Amino acid sequence: MGQSPSFDSVNVGDAPPPLVCGPVTRTDFVRYAGASHDFNPNHHDEVYAREHGNKSVFGMGMLAGGYCARLLTDWLGDGALRRLRIRFASRFWPGDVLTCTARVTKKTEEVGGGLVECEFTSVNQSGEVIVRGDATAFLPRR
């Protein structure tokens, strides 16, 4: 997304353009399982998932959280994040389209820059919240 913003150029209420991911696929789940070592069969084994009360395999909450983290790092810059908290709200399924949004909620000055606090969400195509959370990033002055 270009050069990272400076502390002075970001204001409370600012938001990056939404990040749209999907439609997510079973292959996305399997790739994430390999990268994260999350081999819970609910995420890749259709028979197992159905036998355990699910309509299908479903995506990992941390995959949806990872999409939000990508939005934040694309916006605020690699290495800017100091804290990231994610709360899982609902499941997502193959074929869902996830839209990640974020906005600045607070700024705190520090030597050489400051901390920028953000909140974020990922919602599916029906507007159902999949994950929500908050993050803190350090941005330098320029």
Summary of the structure (lengths in Angstrom):
residues: 142
radius of gyration: 16.8
end to end distance: 17.9
largest distance: 56.3
contacts: 433
relative contact order: 0.24
helix: 27%
strand: 33%
